Amino acid sequence: MVKTHKMHIFTGVQLACLVLLWVVKSTKAALAFPFFLVLMVPLRAQLTHFFSTRELRALDGDQPDADEDEPDFYAEAPLPG
């Protein structure tokens, strides 16, 4: 549903956000951590400029797309034990 290079860009954005939050948490700026955490919401909203709504739906969650006929194999696989 999503091209490989778009998945890499999305993963890179997520990794950059994780690193930013980790750095803020690990420095004296840790008191500003909630502020940086809240700033992730508008950042997520800005991703609509780079990704279509369908791509973001596919990348973000595990909800099946409305036009998807076949269920996800990994979501439907029985757990061992």
mmCIF file of the N, C-alpha and C atoms, coordinates in Angstrom:
data_MODEL
# 
_entry.id   MODEL 
# 
loop_
_atom_site.group_PDB 
_atom_site.id 
_atom_site.type_symbol 
_atom_site.label_atom_id 
_atom_site.label_alt_id 
_atom_site.label_comp_id 
_atom_site.label_asym_id 
_atom_site.label_entity_id 
_atom_site.label_seq_id 
_atom_site.pdbx_PDB_ins_code 
_atom_site.Cartn_x 
_atom_site.Cartn_y 
_atom_site.Cartn_z 
_atom_site.occupancy 
_atom_site.B_iso_or_equiv 
_atom_site.pdbx_formal_charge 
_atom_site.auth_seq_id 
_atom_site.auth_comp_id 
_atom_site.auth_asym_id 
_atom_site.auth_atom_id 
_atom_site.pdbx_PDB_model_num 
ATOM 1   N N  . MET A 1 1  ? 0.810   -1.197  0.000  1.00 0.00 ? 1  MET A N  1 
ATOM 2   C CA . MET A 1 1  ? 0.000   0.000   0.000  1.00 0.00 ? 1  MET A CA 1 
ATOM 3   C C  . MET A 1 1  ? 0.857   1.266   0.000  1.00 0.00 ? 1  MET A C  1 
ATOM 4   N N  . VAL A 1 2  ? 2.037   1.177   0.605  1.00 0.00 ? 2  VAL A N  1 
ATOM 5   C CA . VAL A 1 2  ? 2.927   2.336   0.707  1.00 0.00 ? 2  VAL A CA 1 
ATOM 6   C C  . VAL A 1 2  ? 4.274   1.957   0.098  1.00 0.00 ? 2  VAL A C  1 
ATOM 7   N N  . LYS A 1 3  ? 4.816   2.865   -0.691 1.00 0.00 ? 3  LYS A N  1 
ATOM 8   C CA . LYS A 1 3  ? 6.117   2.600   -1.305 1.00 0.00 ? 3  LYS A CA 1 
ATOM 9   C C  . LYS A 1 3  ? 7.199   2.514   -0.229 1.00 0.00 ? 3  LYS A C  1 
ATOM 10  N N  . THR A 1 4  ? 8.224   1.742   -0.538 1.00 0.00 ? 4  THR A N  1 
ATOM 11  C CA . THR A 1 4  ? 9.283   1.471   0.432  1.00 0.00 ? 4  THR A CA 1 
ATOM 12  C C  . THR A 1 4  ? 9.990   2.751   0.871  1.00 0.00 ? 4  THR A C  1 
ATOM 13  N N  . HIS A 1 5  ? 10.287  3.640   -0.055 1.00 0.00 ? 5  HIS A N  1 
ATOM 14  C CA . HIS A 1 5  ? 11.002  4.862   0.344  1.00 0.00 ? 5  HIS A CA 1 
ATOM 15  C C  . HIS A 1 5  ? 10.140  5.740   1.240  1.00 0.00 ? 5  HIS A C  1 
ATOM 16  N N  . LYS A 1 6  ? 8.825   5.710   1.068  1.00 0.00 ? 6  LYS A N  1 
ATOM 17  C CA . LYS A 1 6  ? 7.933   6.469   1.954  1.00 0.00 ? 6  LYS A CA 1 
ATOM 18  C C  . LYS A 1 6  ? 7.920   5.851   3.353  1.00 0.00 ? 6  LYS A C  1 
ATOM 19  N N  . MET A 1 7  ? 7.979   4.513   3.429  1.00 0.00 ? 7  MET A N  1 
ATOM 20  C CA . MET A 1 7  ? 8.052   3.852   4.729  1.00 0.00 ? 7  MET A CA 1 
ATOM 21  C C  . MET A 1 7  ? 9.341   4.231   5.444  1.00 0.00 ? 7  MET A C  1 
ATOM 22  N N  . HIS A 1 8  ? 10.445  4.311   4.693  1.00 0.00 ? 8  HIS A N  1 
ATOM 23  C CA . HIS A 1 8  ? 11.727  4.688   5.290  1.00 0.00 ? 8  HIS A CA 1 
ATOM 24  C C  . HIS A 1 8  ? 11.690  6.126   5.799  1.00 0.00 ? 8  HIS A C  1 
ATOM 25  N N  . ILE A 1 9  ? 11.060  7.013   5.050  1.00 0.00 ? 9  ILE A N  1 
ATOM 26  C CA . ILE A 1 9  ? 10.945  8.409   5.492  1.00 0.00 ? 9  ILE A CA 1 
ATOM 27  C C  . ILE A 1 9  ? 10.126  8.482   6.781  1.00 0.00 ? 9  ILE A C  1 
ATOM 28  N N  . PHE A 1 10 ? 8.997   7.775   6.819  1.00 0.00 ? 10 PHE A N  1 
ATOM 29  C CA . PHE A 1 10 ? 8.142   7.765   8.001  1.00 0.00 ? 10 PHE A CA 1 
ATOM 30  C C  . PHE A 1 10 ? 8.895   7.213   9.208  1.00 0.00 ? 10 PHE A C  1 
ATOM 31  N N  . THR A 1 11 ? 9.630   6.121   9.007  1.00 0.00 ? 11 THR A N  1 
ATOM 32  C CA . THR A 1 11 ? 10.415  5.531   10.085 1.00 0.00 ? 11 THR A CA 1 
ATOM 33  C C  . THR A 1 11 ? 11.509  6.486   10.542 1.00 0.00 ? 11 THR A C  1 
ATOM 34  N N  . GLY A 1 12 ? 12.130  7.196   9.608  1.00 0.00 ? 12 GLY A N  1 
ATOM 35  C CA . GLY A 1 12 ? 13.156  8.180   9.953  1.00 0.00 ? 12 GLY A CA 1 
ATOM 36  C C  . GLY A 1 12 ? 12.591  9.316   10.794 1.00 0.00 ? 12 GLY A C  1 
ATOM 37  N N  . VAL A 1 13 ? 11.392  9.774   10.459 1.00 0.00 ? 13 VAL A N  1 
ATOM 38  C CA . VAL A 1 13 ? 10.746  10.831  11.247 1.00 0.00 ? 13 VAL A CA 1 
ATOM 39  C C  . VAL A 1 13 ? 10.463  10.326  12.660 1.00 0.00 ? 13 VAL A C  1 
ATOM 40  N N  . GLN A 1 14 ? 9.959   9.094   12.766 1.00 0.00 ? 14 GLN A N  1 
ATOM 41  C CA . GLN A 1 14 ? 9.691   8.521   14.082 1.00 0.00 ? 14 GLN A CA 1 
ATOM 42  C C  . GLN A 1 14 ? 10.975  8.385   14.897 1.00 0.00 ? 14 GLN A C  1 
ATOM 43  N N  . LEU A 1 15 ? 12.037  7.922   14.260 1.00 0.00 ? 15 LEU A N  1 
ATOM 44  C CA . LEU A 1 15 ? 13.316  7.766   14.944 1.00 0.00 ? 15 LEU A CA 1 
ATOM 45  C C  . LEU A 1 15 ? 13.872  9.117   15.398 1.00 0.00 ? 15 LEU A C  1 
ATOM 46  N N  . ALA A 1 16 ? 13.748  10.138  14.541 1.00 0.00 ? 16 ALA A N  1 
ATOM 47  C CA . ALA A 1 16 ? 14.220  11.478  14.903 1.00 0.00 ? 16 ALA A CA 1 
ATOM 48  C C  . ALA A 1 16 ? 13.442  12.020  16.102 1.00 0.00 ? 16 ALA A C  1 
ATOM 49  N N  . CYS A 1 17 ? 12.136  11.780  16.141 1.00 0.00 ? 17 CYS A N  1 
ATOM 50  C CA . CYS A 1 17 ? 11.328  12.226  17.282 1.00 0.00 ? 17 CYS A CA 1 
ATOM 51  C C  . CYS A 1 17 ? 11.733  11.487  18.556 1.00 0.00 ? 17 CYS A C  1 
ATOM 52  N N  . LEU A 1 18 ? 11.978  10.195  18.434 1.00 0.00 ? 18 LEU A N  1 
ATOM 53  C CA . LEU A 1 18 ? 12.407  9.417   19.592 1.00 0.00 ? 18 LEU A CA 1 
ATOM 54  C C  . LEU A 1 18 ? 13.744  9.926   20.126 1.00 0.00 ? 18 LEU A C  1 
ATOM 55  N N  . VAL A 1 19 ? 14.687  10.188  19.232 1.00 0.00 ? 19 VAL A N  1 
ATOM 56  C CA . VAL A 1 19 ? 15.999  10.692  19.639 1.00 0.00 ? 19 VAL A CA 1 
ATOM 57  C C  . VAL A 1 19 ? 15.857  12.060  20.299 1.00 0.00 ? 19 VAL A C  1 
ATOM 58  N N  . LEU A 1 20 ? 15.026  12.928  19.715 1.00 0.00 ? 20 LEU A N  1 
ATOM 59  C CA . LEU A 1 20 ? 14.813  14.251  20.306 1.00 0.00 ? 20 LEU A CA 1 
ATOM 60  C C  . LEU A 1 20 ? 14.251  14.135  21.718 1.00 0.00 ? 20 LEU A C  1 
ATOM 61  N N  . LEU A 1 21 ? 13.239  13.292  21.901 1.00 0.00 ? 21 LEU A N  1 
ATOM 62  C CA . LEU A 1 21 ? 12.660  13.126  23.238 1.00 0.00 ? 21 LEU A CA 1 
ATOM 63  C C  . LEU A 1 21 ? 13.663  12.515  24.209 1.00 0.00 ? 21 LEU A C  1 
ATOM 64  N N  . TRP A 1 22 ? 14.467  11.594  23.729 1.00 0.00 ? 22 TRP A N  1 
ATOM 65  C CA . TRP A 1 22 ? 15.472  10.965  24.589 1.00 0.00 ? 22 TRP A CA 1 
ATOM 66  C C  . TRP A 1 22 ? 16.517  11.988  25.038 1.00 0.00 ? 22 TRP A C  1 
ATOM 67  N N  . VAL A 1 23 ? 16.962  12.831  24.093 1.00 0.00 ? 23 VAL A N  1 
ATOM 68  C CA . VAL A 1 23 ? 17.962  13.849  24.419 1.00 0.00 ? 23 VAL A CA 1 
ATOM 69  C C  . VAL A 1 23 ? 17.392  14.840  25.428 1.00 0.00 ? 23 VAL A C  1 
ATOM 70  N N  . VAL A 1 24 ? 16.151  15.270  25.205 1.00 0.00 ? 24 VAL A N  1 
ATOM 71  C CA . VAL A 1 24 ? 15.533  16.213  26.143 1.00 0.00 ? 24 VAL A CA 1 
ATOM 72  C C  . VAL A 1 24 ? 15.424  15.576  27.523 1.00 0.00 ? 24 VAL A C  1 
ATOM 73  N N  . LYS A 1 25 ? 15.029  14.320  27.583 1.00 0.00 ? 25 LYS A N  1 
ATOM 74  C CA . LYS A 1 25 ? 14.880  13.619  28.859 1.00 0.00 ? 25 LYS A CA 1 
ATOM 75  C C  . LYS A 1 25 ? 16.209  13.473  29.589 1.00 0.00 ? 25 LYS A C  1 
ATOM 76  N N  . SER A 1 26 ? 17.285  13.332  28.843 1.00 0.00 ? 26 SER A N  1 
ATOM 77  C CA . SER A 1 26 ? 18.587  13.040  29.430 1.00 0.00 ? 26 SER A CA 1 
ATOM 78  C C  . SER A 1 26 ? 19.389  14.287  29.808 1.00 0.00 ? 26 SER A C  1 
ATOM 79  N N  . THR A 1 27 ? 18.915  15.455  29.474 1.00 0.00 ? 27 THR A N  1 
ATOM 80  C CA . THR A 1 27 ? 19.658  16.678  29.766 1.00 0.00 ? 27 THR A CA 1 
ATOM 81  C C  . THR A 1 27 ? 18.965  17.466  30.866 1.00 0.00 ? 27 THR A C  1 
ATOM 82  N N  . LYS A 1 28 ? 19.504  18.635  31.140 1.00 0.00 ? 28 LYS A N  1 
ATOM 83  C CA . LYS A 1 28 ? 18.897  19.510  32.141 1.00 0.00 ? 28 LYS A CA 1 
ATOM 84  C C  . LYS A 1 28 ? 17.561  20.072  31.667 1.00 0.00 ? 28 LYS A C  1 
ATOM 85  N N  . ALA A 1 29 ? 17.262  19.913  30.386 1.00 0.00 ? 29 ALA A N  1 
ATOM 86  C CA . ALA A 1 29 ? 15.997  20.393  29.841 1.00 0.00 ? 29 ALA A CA 1 
ATOM 87  C C  . ALA A 1 29 ? 14.858  19.406  30.085 1.00 0.00 ? 29 ALA A C  1 
ATOM 88  N N  . ALA A 1 30 ? 15.064  18.451  30.984 1.00 0.00 ? 30 ALA A N  1 
ATOM 89  C CA . ALA A 1 30 ? 14.064  17.416  31.243 1.00 0.00 ? 30 ALA A CA 1 
ATOM 90  C C  . ALA A 1 30 ? 12.741  18.003  31.734 1.00 0.00 ? 30 ALA A C  1 
ATOM 91  N N  . LEU A 1 31 ? 12.774  19.159  32.357 1.00 0.00 ? 31 LEU A N  1 
ATOM 92  C CA . LEU A 1 31 ? 11.529  19.796  32.793 1.00 0.00 ? 31 LEU A CA 1 
ATOM 93  C C  . LEU A 1 31 ? 10.662  20.195  31.602 1.00 0.00 ? 31 LEU A C  1 
ATOM 94  N N  . ALA A 1 32 ? 11.266  20.370  30.438 1.00 0.00 ? 32 ALA A N  1 
ATOM 95  C CA . ALA A 1 32 ? 10.523  20.743  29.239 1.00 0.00 ? 32 ALA A CA 1 
ATOM 96  C C  . ALA A 1 32 ? 10.035  19.523  28.459 1.00 0.00 ? 32 ALA A C  1 
ATOM 97  N N  . PHE A 1 33 ? 10.237  18.336  28.998 1.00 0.00 ? 33 PHE A N  1 
ATOM 98  C CA . PHE A 1 33 ? 9.838   17.111  28.298 1.00 0.00 ? 33 PHE A CA 1 
ATOM 99  C C  . PHE A 1 33 ? 8.354   17.109  27.920 1.00 0.00 ? 33 PHE A C  1 
ATOM 100 N N  . PRO A 1 34 ? 7.436   17.473  28.811 1.00 0.00 ? 34 PRO A N  1 
ATOM 101 C CA . PRO A 1 34 ? 6.022   17.489  28.405 1.00 0.00 ? 34 PRO A CA 1 
ATOM 102 C C  . PRO A 1 34 ? 5.750   18.453  27.251 1.00 0.00 ? 34 PRO A C  1 
ATOM 103 N N  . PHE A 1 35 ? 6.451   19.588  27.236 1.00 0.00 ? 35 PHE A N  1 
ATOM 104 C CA . PHE A 1 35 ? 6.292   20.545  26.138 1.00 0.00 ? 35 PHE A CA 1 
ATOM 105 C C  . PHE A 1 35 ? 6.705   19.915  24.808 1.00 0.00 ? 35 PHE A C  1 
ATOM 106 N N  . PHE A 1 36 ? 7.836   19.217  24.800 1.00 0.00 ? 36 PHE A N  1 
ATOM 107 C CA . PHE A 1 36 ? 8.295   18.567  23.580 1.00 0.00 ? 36 PHE A CA 1 
ATOM 108 C C  . PHE A 1 36 ? 7.360   17.421  23.180 1.00 0.00 ? 36 PHE A C  1 
ATOM 109 N N  . LEU A 1 37 ? 6.819   16.754  24.168 1.00 0.00 ? 37 LEU A N  1 
ATOM 110 C CA . LEU A 1 37 ? 5.887   15.668  23.891 1.00 0.00 ? 37 LEU A CA 1 
ATOM 111 C C  . LEU A 1 37 ? 4.618   16.205  23.231 1.00 0.00 ? 37 LEU A C  1 
ATOM 112 N N  . VAL A 1 38 ? 4.124   17.323  23.708 1.00 0.00 ? 38 VAL A N  1 
ATOM 113 C CA . VAL A 1 38 ? 2.945   17.947  23.106 1.00 0.00 ? 38 VAL A CA 1 
ATOM 114 C C  . VAL A 1 38 ? 3.258   18.463  21.707 1.00 0.00 ? 38 VAL A C  1 
ATOM 115 N N  . LEU A 1 39 ? 4.490   18.876  21.455 1.00 0.00 ? 39 LEU A N  1 
ATOM 116 C CA . LEU A 1 39 ? 4.871   19.352  20.121 1.00 0.00 ? 39 LEU A CA 1 
ATOM 117 C C  . LEU A 1 39 ? 4.855   18.239  19.067 1.00 0.00 ? 39 LEU A C  1 
ATOM 118 N N  . MET A 1 40 ? 4.827   16.999  19.503 1.00 0.00 ? 40 MET A N  1 
ATOM 119 C CA . MET A 1 40 ? 4.756   15.884  18.553 1.00 0.00 ? 40 MET A CA 1 
ATOM 120 C C  . MET A 1 40 ? 3.398   15.829  17.855 1.00 0.00 ? 40 MET A C  1 
ATOM 121 N N  . VAL A 1 41 ? 2.365   16.361  18.474 1.00 0.00 ? 41 VAL A N  1 
ATOM 122 C CA . VAL A 1 41 ? 1.025   16.349  17.874 1.00 0.00 ? 41 VAL A CA 1 
ATOM 123 C C  . VAL A 1 41 ? 0.971   17.235  16.626 1.00 0.00 ? 41 VAL A C  1 
ATOM 124 N N  . PRO A 1 42 ? 1.411   18.509  16.684 1.00 0.00 ? 42 PRO A N  1 
ATOM 125 C CA . PRO A 1 42 ? 1.408   19.303  15.451 1.00 0.00 ? 42 PRO A CA 1 
ATOM 126 C C  . PRO A 1 42 ? 2.382   18.756  14.397 1.00 0.00 ? 42 PRO A C  1 
ATOM 127 N N  . LEU A 1 43 ? 3.465   18.158  14.859 1.00 0.00 ? 43 LEU A N  1 
ATOM 128 C CA . LEU A 1 43 ? 4.395   17.548  13.906 1.00 0.00 ? 43 LEU A CA 1 
ATOM 129 C C  . LEU A 1 43 ? 3.694   16.435  13.129 1.00 0.00 ? 43 LEU A C  1 
ATOM 130 N N  . ARG A 1 44 ? 2.921   15.627  13.845 1.00 0.00 ? 44 ARG A N  1 
ATOM 131 C CA . ARG A 1 44 ? 2.168   14.551  13.201 1.00 0.00 ? 44 ARG A CA 1 
ATOM 132 C C  . ARG A 1 44 ? 1.155   15.136  12.202 1.00 0.00 ? 44 ARG A C  1 
ATOM 133 N N  . ALA A 1 45 ? 0.539   16.247  12.549 1.00 0.00 ? 45 ALA A N  1 
ATOM 134 C CA . ALA A 1 45 ? -0.420  16.890  11.648 1.00 0.00 ? 45 ALA A CA 1 
ATOM 135 C C  . ALA A 1 45 ? 0.273   17.409  10.390 1.00 0.00 ? 45 ALA A C  1 
ATOM 136 N N  . GLN A 1 46 ? 1.521   17.812  10.504 1.00 0.00 ? 46 GLN A N  1 
ATOM 137 C CA . GLN A 1 46 ? 2.261   18.317  9.342  1.00 0.00 ? 46 GLN A CA 1 
ATOM 138 C C  . GLN A 1 46 ? 2.676   17.217  8.375  1.00 0.00 ? 46 GLN A C  1 
ATOM 139 N N  . LEU A 1 47 ? 2.627   15.981  8.808  1.00 0.00 ? 47 LEU A N  1 
ATOM 140 C CA . LEU A 1 47 ? 2.988   14.877  7.926  1.00 0.00 ? 47 LEU A CA 1 
ATOM 141 C C  . LEU A 1 47 ? 2.016   14.726  6.759  1.00 0.00 ? 47 LEU A C  1 
ATOM 142 N N  . THR A 1 48 ? 0.851   15.354  6.857  1.00 0.00 ? 48 THR A N  1 
ATOM 143 C CA . THR A 1 48 ? -0.113  15.284  5.750  1.00 0.00 ? 48 THR A CA 1 
ATOM 144 C C  . THR A 1 48 ? 0.400   16.013  4.513  1.00 0.00 ? 48 THR A C  1 
ATOM 145 N N  . HIS A 1 49 ? 1.433   16.841  4.675  1.00 0.00 ? 49 HIS A N  1 
ATOM 146 C CA . HIS A 1 49 ? 2.029   17.520  3.519  1.00 0.00 ? 49 HIS A CA 1 
ATOM 147 C C  . HIS A 1 49 ? 2.934   16.584  2.720  1.00 0.00 ? 49 HIS A C  1 
ATOM 148 N N  . PHE A 1 50 ? 3.417   15.519  3.357  1.00 0.00 ? 50 PHE A N  1 
ATOM 149 C CA . PHE A 1 50 ? 4.342   14.598  2.704  1.00 0.00 ? 50 PHE A CA 1 
ATOM 150 C C  . PHE A 1 50 ? 3.704   13.256  2.360  1.00 0.00 ? 50 PHE A C  1 
ATOM 151 N N  . PHE A 1 51 ? 2.654   12.895  3.083  1.00 0.00 ? 51 PHE A N  1 
ATOM 152 C CA . PHE A 1 51 ? 1.998   11.608  2.892  1.00 0.00 ? 51 PHE A CA 1 
ATOM 153 C C  . PHE A 1 51 ? 0.515   11.835  2.647  1.00 0.00 ? 51 PHE A C  1 
ATOM 154 N N  . SER A 1 52 ? -0.090  10.961  1.834  1.00 0.00 ? 52 SER A N  1 
ATOM 155 C CA . SER A 1 52 ? -1.532  11.041  1.639  1.00 0.00 ? 52 SER A CA 1 
ATOM 156 C C  . SER A 1 52 ? -2.231  10.479  2.870  1.00 0.00 ? 52 SER A C  1 
ATOM 157 N N  . THR A 1 53 ? -3.522  10.758  2.981  1.00 0.00 ? 53 THR A N  1 
ATOM 158 C CA . THR A 1 53 ? -4.290  10.253  4.123  1.00 0.00 ? 53 THR A CA 1 
ATOM 159 C C  . THR A 1 53 ? -4.292  8.736   4.143  1.00 0.00 ? 53 THR A C  1 
ATOM 160 N N  . ARG A 1 54 ? -4.389  8.123   2.975  1.00 0.00 ? 54 ARG A N  1 
ATOM 161 C CA . ARG A 1 54 ? -4.391  6.654   2.879  1.00 0.00 ? 54 ARG A CA 1 
ATOM 162 C C  . ARG A 1 54 ? -3.049  6.078   3.349  1.00 0.00 ? 54 ARG A C  1 
ATOM 163 N N  . GLU A 1 55 ? -1.948  6.723   2.953  1.00 0.00 ? 55 GLU A N  1 
ATOM 164 C CA . GLU A 1 55 ? -0.622  6.259   3.373  1.00 0.00 ? 55 GLU A CA 1 
ATOM 165 C C  . GLU A 1 55 ? -0.452  6.380   4.883  1.00 0.00 ? 55 GLU A C  1 
ATOM 166 N N  . LEU A 1 56 ? -0.895  7.494   5.458  1.00 0.00 ? 56 LEU A N  1 
ATOM 167 C CA . LEU A 1 56 ? -0.771  7.671   6.902  1.00 0.00 ? 56 LEU A CA 1 
ATOM 168 C C  . LEU A 1 56 ? -1.615  6.657   7.664  1.00 0.00 ? 56 LEU A C  1 
ATOM 169 N N  . ARG A 1 57 ? -2.802  6.355   7.145  1.00 0.00 ? 57 ARG A N  1 
ATOM 170 C CA . ARG A 1 57 ? -3.642  5.345   7.783  1.00 0.00 ? 57 ARG A CA 1 
ATOM 171 C C  . ARG A 1 57 ? -2.951  3.988   7.758  1.00 0.00 ? 57 ARG A C  1 
ATOM 172 N N  . ALA A 1 58 ? -2.297  3.678   6.643  1.00 0.00 ? 58 ALA A N  1 
ATOM 173 C CA . ALA A 1 58 ? -1.595  2.395   6.524  1.00 0.00 ? 58 ALA A CA 1 
ATOM 174 C C  . ALA A 1 58 ? -0.351  2.356   7.407  1.00 0.00 ? 58 ALA A C  1 
ATOM 175 N N  . LEU A 1 59 ? 0.339   3.467   7.542  1.00 0.00 ? 59 LEU A N  1 
ATOM 176 C CA . LEU A 1 59 ? 1.575   3.511   8.324  1.00 0.00 ? 59 LEU A CA 1 
ATOM 177 C C  . LEU A 1 59 ? 1.322   3.610   9.821  1.00 0.00 ? 59 LEU A C  1 
ATOM 178 N N  . ASP A 1 60 ? 0.252   4.269   10.217 1.00 0.00 ? 60 ASP A N  1 
ATOM 179 C CA . ASP A 1 60 ? 0.015   4.562   11.629 1.00 0.00 ? 60 ASP A CA 1 
ATOM 180 C C  . ASP A 1 60 ? -0.526  3.395   12.430 1.00 0.00 ? 60 ASP A C  1 
ATOM 181 N N  . GLY A 1 61 ? -1.576  2.795   11.981 1.00 0.00 ? 61 GLY A N  1 
ATOM 182 C CA . GLY A 1 61 ? -2.241  1.853   12.853 1.00 0.00 ? 61 GLY A CA 1 
ATOM 183 C C  . GLY A 1 61 ? -2.437  0.490   12.232 1.00 0.00 ? 61 GLY A C  1 
ATOM 184 N N  . ASP A 1 62 ? -3.077  -0.371  13.022 1.00 0.00 ? 62 ASP A N  1 
ATOM 185 C CA . ASP A 1 62 ? -3.333  -1.709  12.530 1.00 0.00 ? 62 ASP A CA 1 
ATOM 186 C C  . ASP A 1 62 ? -4.806  -1.890  12.161 1.00 0.00 ? 62 ASP A C  1 
ATOM 187 N N  . GLN A 1 63 ? -5.542  -0.775  12.014 1.00 0.00 ? 63 GLN A N  1 
ATOM 188 C CA . GLN A 1 63 ? -6.907  -0.867  11.549 1.00 0.00 ? 63 GLN A CA 1 
ATOM 189 C C  . GLN A 1 63 ? -6.887  -1.192  10.063 1.00 0.00 ? 63 GLN A C  1 
ATOM 190 N N  . PRO A 1 64 ? -7.695  -2.178  9.635  1.00 0.00 ? 64 PRO A N  1 
ATOM 191 C CA . PRO A 1 64 ? -7.708  -2.517  8.218  1.00 0.00 ? 64 PRO A CA 1 
ATOM 192 C C  . PRO A 1 64 ? -8.305  -1.384  7.388  1.00 0.00 ? 64 PRO A C  1 
ATOM 193 N N  . ASP A 1 65 ? -7.760  -1.212  6.210  1.00 0.00 ? 65 ASP A N  1 
ATOM 194 C CA . ASP A 1 65 ? -8.256  -0.210  5.285  1.00 0.00 ? 65 ASP A CA 1 
ATOM 195 C C  . ASP A 1 65 ? -9.626  -0.637  4.785  1.00 0.00 ? 65 ASP A C  1 
ATOM 196 N N  . ALA A 1 66 ? -10.477 0.306   4.447  1.00 0.00 ? 66 ALA A N  1 
ATOM 197 C CA . ALA A 1 66 ? -11.840 -0.013  4.017  1.00 0.00 ? 66 ALA A CA 1 
ATOM 198 C C  . ALA A 1 66 ? -11.860 -0.815  2.723  1.00 0.00 ? 66 ALA A C  1 
ATOM 199 N N  . ASP A 1 67 ? -10.891 -0.591  1.838  1.00 0.00 ? 67 ASP A N  1 
ATOM 200 C CA . ASP A 1 67 ? -10.885 -1.299  0.553  1.00 0.00 ? 67 ASP A CA 1 
ATOM 201 C C  . ASP A 1 67 ? -10.005 -2.555  0.581  1.00 0.00 ? 67 ASP A C  1 
ATOM 202 N N  . GLU A 1 68 ? -9.556  -2.946  1.750  1.00 0.00 ? 68 GLU A N  1 
ATOM 203 C CA . GLU A 1 68 ? -8.710  -4.138  1.873  1.00 0.00 ? 68 GLU A CA 1 
ATOM 204 C C  . GLU A 1 68 ? -9.601  -5.377  1.955  1.00 0.00 ? 68 GLU A C  1 
ATOM 205 N N  . ASP A 1 69 ? -9.403  -6.322  1.048  1.00 0.00 ? 69 ASP A N  1 
ATOM 206 C CA . ASP A 1 69 ? -10.238 -7.510  0.989  1.00 0.00 ? 69 ASP A CA 1 
ATOM 207 C C  . ASP A 1 69 ? -9.719  -8.610  1.900  1.00 0.00 ? 69 ASP A C  1 
ATOM 208 N N  . GLU A 1 70 ? -8.423  -8.780  1.941  1.00 0.00 ? 70 GLU A N  1 
ATOM 209 C CA . GLU A 1 70 ? -7.812  -9.893  2.661  1.00 0.00 ? 70 GLU A CA 1 
ATOM 210 C C  . GLU A 1 70 ? -7.320  -9.436  4.027  1.00 0.00 ? 70 GLU A C  1 
ATOM 211 N N  . PRO A 1 71 ? -7.645  -10.169 5.101  1.00 0.00 ? 71 PRO A N  1 
ATOM 212 C CA . PRO A 1 71 ? -7.135  -9.769  6.425  1.00 0.00 ? 71 PRO A CA 1 
ATOM 213 C C  . PRO A 1 71 ? -5.628  -9.965  6.506  1.00 0.00 ? 71 PRO A C  1 
ATOM 214 N N  . ASP A 1 72 ? -5.017  -9.212  7.387  1.00 0.00 ? 72 ASP A N  1 
ATOM 215 C CA . ASP A 1 72 ? -3.572  -9.297  7.581  1.00 0.00 ? 72 ASP A CA 1 
ATOM 216 C C  . ASP A 1 72 ? -3.212  -10.659 8.165  1.00 0.00 ? 72 ASP A C  1 
ATOM 217 N N  . PHE A 1 73 ? -2.252  -11.336 7.548  1.00 0.00 ? 73 PHE A N  1 
ATOM 218 C CA . PHE A 1 73 ? -1.847  -12.669 7.984  1.00 0.00 ? 73 PHE A CA 1 
ATOM 219 C C  . PHE A 1 73 ? -1.342  -12.651 9.412  1.00 0.00 ? 73 PHE A C  1 
ATOM 220 N N  . TYR A 1 74 ? -0.510  -11.640 9.764  1.00 0.00 ? 74 TYR A N  1 
ATOM 221 C CA . TYR A 1 74 ? 0.099   -11.610 11.080 1.00 0.00 ? 74 TYR A CA 1 
ATOM 222 C C  . TYR A 1 74 ? -0.915  -11.258 12.168 1.00 0.00 ? 74 TYR A C  1 
ATOM 223 N N  . ALA A 1 75 ? -1.920  -10.474 11.834 1.00 0.00 ? 75 ALA A N  1 
ATOM 224 C CA . ALA A 1 75 ? -2.950  -10.131 12.814 1.00 0.00 ? 75 ALA A CA 1 
ATOM 225 C C  . ALA A 1 75 ? -3.879  -11.324 13.056 1.00 0.00 ? 75 ALA A C  1 
ATOM 226 N N  . GLU A 1 76 ? -4.063  -12.179 12.050 1.00 0.00 ? 76 GLU A N  1 
ATOM 227 C CA . GLU A 1 76 ? -4.980  -13.303 12.148 1.00 0.00 ? 76 GLU A CA 1 
ATOM 228 C C  . GLU A 1 76 ? -4.308  -14.607 12.600 1.00 0.00 ? 76 GLU A C  1 
ATOM 229 N N  . ALA A 1 77 ? -2.977  -14.646 12.635 1.00 0.00 ? 77 ALA A N  1 
ATOM 230 C CA . ALA A 1 77 ? -2.258  -15.889 12.977 1.00 0.00 ? 77 ALA A CA 1 
ATOM 231 C C  . ALA A 1 77 ? -2.484  -16.238 14.447 1.00 0.00 ? 77 ALA A C  1 
ATOM 232 N N  . PRO A 1 78 ? -2.749  -17.501 14.731 1.00 0.00 ? 78 PRO A N  1 
ATOM 233 C CA . PRO A 1 78 ? -2.948  -17.890 16.139 1.00 0.00 ? 78 PRO A CA 1 
ATOM 234 C C  . PRO A 1 78 ? -1.613  -17.879 16.890 1.00 0.00 ? 78 PRO A C  1 
ATOM 235 N N  . LEU A 1 79 ? -1.681  -17.493 18.135 1.00 0.00 ? 79 LEU A N  1 
ATOM 236 C CA . LEU A 1 79 ? -0.484  -17.458 18.958 1.00 0.00 ? 79 LEU A CA 1 
ATOM 237 C C  . LEU A 1 79 ? -0.173  -18.865 19.468 1.00 0.00 ? 79 LEU A C  1 
ATOM 238 N N  . PRO A 1 80 ? 1.101   -19.212 19.516 1.00 0.00 ? 80 PRO A N  1 
ATOM 239 C CA . PRO A 1 80 ? 1.440   -20.546 20.030 1.00 0.00 ? 80 PRO A CA 1 
ATOM 240 C C  . PRO A 1 80 ? 1.179   -20.634 21.530 1.00 0.00 ? 80 PRO A C  1 
ATOM 241 N N  . GLY A 1 81 ? 0.856   -21.831 21.958 1.00 0.00 ? 81 GLY A N  1 
ATOM 242 C CA . GLY A 1 81 ? 0.697   -22.050 23.386 1.00 0.00 ? 81 GLY A CA 1 
ATOM 243 C C  . GLY A 1 81 ? -0.680  -22.178 23.769 1.00 0.00 ? 81 GLY A C  1 
# 
